[in-house]
Amino acid sequence: MPHLCRFCLLLAVCFLLCSPARARDLEILAAGDVMLGGGMLDAPIPSLLFAPETRRRIEQADVFLWNCENAGPASHSKGNLYIFHADELFFPQMRFANGAACTANNHVFDGYEEGAANLLHMLEQNGIAQNGLHPRGRYAPLPLAFGSPTPVYLLTGSPMSQIGSGPQLVTLSYPLLREWIRTLRQAVPESLIIVYSHDGVEGQLEPTLRQRQWADLFAAAGADVVLFAHSHLYGGVEILWDSPRRTLVAWSLGNFLFGGNRKWKNHRDVRLLRVRIDLTNGNKEAVWLLGHTDNWQYSFYPARGSQ
């Protein structure tokens, strides 16, 4: 029996030595614009925003990001039916343990500072982590993926969300966003830094010169992934090979659960971007996961959603 145990142990050691190493990957699922209201309030109101199997698939990722393109209701605008003002009706369904809302965008101050404060309250009440909108002077990167052996942080900003911001609540401008990337890279050199920015031109597929210039600056400052949303289209993805971190840039994440118009109520092409990062060598790759909406409920197509 002792000889048999030693033989089994020898086989186990040989198996471990000869088997190829399995690198630990970090998976990010990134959604574009989410507008929880507007056309979604037309009858019939959706009972579920995610098919059960789709929600389970999203929960399997390390990180799920989405752009919260909403302002909270404000007392001065109660008679204003502008579609980007939203109440709390659909927010509970956007709670994911691995999720975070990005709140730096051009509609976050549609209800002025009162609406922005109400949005923060709705997110907090529903247990939804967010980054972007913050009390002046109190911005901080948001830690993500707590099960990852590598620290992961989210930073957000927009050149458009400064318009209408109040004296107390603000979002980061691009120069400040770059400084935060630099600061975080120096403070936690081994970290993975994800930047989500609301920028681009509506209806334009190609990135703007401003996007390209700032993507280069964010990459040079130490960003690993730069994600853009705003154009309402699904754009290209590329690697900035000459940057220090071989930064992956997605130029436009398009629309996701977008109640901003009825076009997206029953839509055959609604996507999530899957980004995978090899934590051993830093290699990055991205692919679109294809899905669709039926009365605003999102489902993956089986062939791609099972990946």
N, C-alpha and C positions, 0 to 999 in steps of 0.2 A: 504493500500500500504506500509506504513512503516513497518508493521509486516511482510509482504511478503519479503521486502528487507532484514530485519534482519534474516529471515529464510533462504534465499538464501545465505547470508553471512555465517551463521552457517554451512550450508551444504558444502560450499567451504572450510572453515577451517577444517572441519572433513575430507574432501577428501584429503587435503594436509597432515594432520597428519597421516592418515591411509595408504596413498600410500607409497610404498617402495621408498626410496631415489634412484635417478638415478645418479650413479657416473659418473664423467666426465672422459672419456677415451682420451688418446692421441694415435693417430694412426701413425705409421711409416711404409712406404713402402720402402724396401731396395732392390736395384738391385745390381747385381755383376758387372762383367767387361763389359764396353761399349767401343768398338773400332770403331770410326766413320770414316771408310775409307776402304782400302783394297778391299775385295770382294764386298763391297757395290758399288764400282765404276764400276763394270761390268754392261753391258747393260742387261736388262733394269734397269736403276737407279731407286730406289724406290721414289715415289712421297710423300709418308707419312710414317713416322716411327711408328706412332701409329694410330690404328683405332680410329675414333672420340669418340665412347663410352668408349674405353679404356682410352683415354686421360682424359675424364671427370671423370672416376673413380679414376684415379691417382690424379687428382686435388682435389678430395674430402678429401684426407688424410691430416693430419696436416703437415707431412714431407715426402718428396720423395728424397732418396739418391741414387747416382750411382757413380761407379768408372770410372773416365775419363782416360782410359788407352791409352792416345795419347801424342805424342810430336808434337809441332807445326813445321811448315817447317822452315828450316834454310838455309842460303845462301850457306854454304859449302856443303850441302847435297842435293842440288836441283836435282842432277843426281841420287840420291839414292832413289830407289822405295820401300824401306823397308816399310812394311805395316803399321807400327805404327806411321809414319809421316802422319799427316792429315791437310787438309786445312779446310776452314770454311763452306763447303757445307752443312753439316747436323747439325751443331751446333744450328741454330735457332729453330729446332724442339725439342731440349732438354731443351728449356726454360720453366720452370714451376714456378709459383709464390711461390709454397711451396717446390721448389727443390733446391738441392745443389750438386755440383760435388766434388768428392774426388780426389785430384791430387797428393797424395803421393803413388807412385807405381814405379815399376822397368822399366817403359818405358818413364817416364816423361822427362828424360834427354837424350833420343835417339838423339835429335837434339842439344845436349849440351845446354849450357846456352841460346844461341840465340833461339833455338827451344822452350825451356821452357818459355822464355819471350814472344814469339809469341803465345804460348798456352794461357798464362794469358791474353794477349790482345784479343784473339778470344773469350774467355769466357766473358770478361768484355764487349766487343762490343755487345754481344748477351744477356746481362743482366742475365748471369748465375752465381750465387753465387758459390764460391769454397772455400775449405779449404785444406791445405796440402802444396802446393807450395807457398813460400813466400820469400821476401827479407830477407837476413840474419839479425837476431836480431829483426825482426818485426812480429813474429808469434803472432796470437791471435785466441782464440776460436771463432767460427762462431755462432752467435745467430740464432735460428730457431723458427718456430711456433709462430709468433708474436701474434696470437689470443689466445694462451694458457694462462691460469691463472698462470701456473708454468713456470719459465724461462727454455728454452731448448737450449743446446749448442752442437755443433759438434766439435770434435777434431780428427785429422787424423795424421797418421805416418806410417812408414814402415822401416824394417831393410834392405830393398833392394834398396831403392831409393837414398841412399847416394852415390852410385857408379856413378861417372860422374857428380855429382852436381858441380856447378860453385862457384866462390868466392862470388857472389852476391845473387844467388837464391839457396835455400836449402829446404829440408823437415825435419821433426822432426825424430830423432832417438828414439828408445824405451825409454831410460832413460829420455830424455827430455819430451817425451810424458807423462810419468808417473808423472813427476814434474808438468806439466801443469794441469793434472787432480787434483792433490793434491791442487794446488794453487786455481783453480777454485772452488773446493769443499769447501775450507775454505772461499773464498771470497763471494760465493753465495750458502750457505748451502742448500737452498731449491730447487736448480736447478736440472734438469735432464741432465745428461751428456752422450752423445752418442760418442763412440769411433769407428772409422772405420779404419781398418788396412789392408794393403796389405801384406799378409804373407801366408805361406803354401807351399806345394809341388805340382807341376803340376801333375794331374792325380792320386793323392793320396787322398782318401776319408777321412781318419782319420786325426785328427789334429796332428801336430808335438809336440814334447816335448817342443820346444820353444814357440809355440802358447799357450799351456796349462800353462806354467810357467808365461808368460807375461799376459795372461788373468787373472790369479789369482792376479798378481801385479796391473794391472789396476783396478780390482774390489776392492782390498784392498785400493787403493788410492781414490776410490769414484765413479767409473764409474757405470752407470745404465745399459747400453747396450754396448756390444762389438761385432763388426761385422768384420769378416774376409773374404777376397776374394783373389784369385790367382790360386787356384787349377783347375779351370774350371769345377768343379763338385759341385753338390748341397749336402752339408753336413748336419750334425745333429745340433740340437739346444738343449741347456740345461741351467738350472738355477743353479748358484753357491749359494746354499742355505746358506752357512756359511759366505758369504761375507756381508759387512755392508749394502749394498743396494739390496741384493738378485739379483745380476747381471745376466742378460740374455746374453748368448753367442751364436752366430751363427758361426760355425766353417768354413763354406765355402758357399759363396753366388753364386758361379758358374758364368756362362756367361749370359749376357742379350742381348743387341744389339751388337753382336760381329762380326765385319767385318774382324776379323783376319784370318778367313778361311771360305770357302764356305759352310762348314757343317751347319752353323747356318743361312743360307739364308732361307731355308724352314725346320723348325725344329718343331717337335711335342711337345717338352717338354722344354719350356722356362719359368722360374719362377721369381716371386717377393716374397720376404718374408714380410709378414705383422706382425708387432709387435704392440701389444696393451698394454698400461700401464694405470692402474687405478690410477688416480691422487689423490684419497682419501687414498688408503692404499699402493700404490707402487707395487701392484701385476702386474706381467708381463706374457704375453703369446704370442706365435708366431705360425703362420701357413703359409704354402706355398700357394700362389695364382698361379694357373696353367694357362699357356697361350701357344701361338705358334707364329711362324713367317711365313709369306708368302711374298716372295721377300723382306725380312727384315722387313716387317711391323708387328708390335706386336699387338696381340689381346688376351684378356682373353677368356678362355672357359666360356660359359654362366653360367654354374652351379656354378662355384666358383667366377667368376668375379663380380657377382651380390651381393656378401656378403658385 
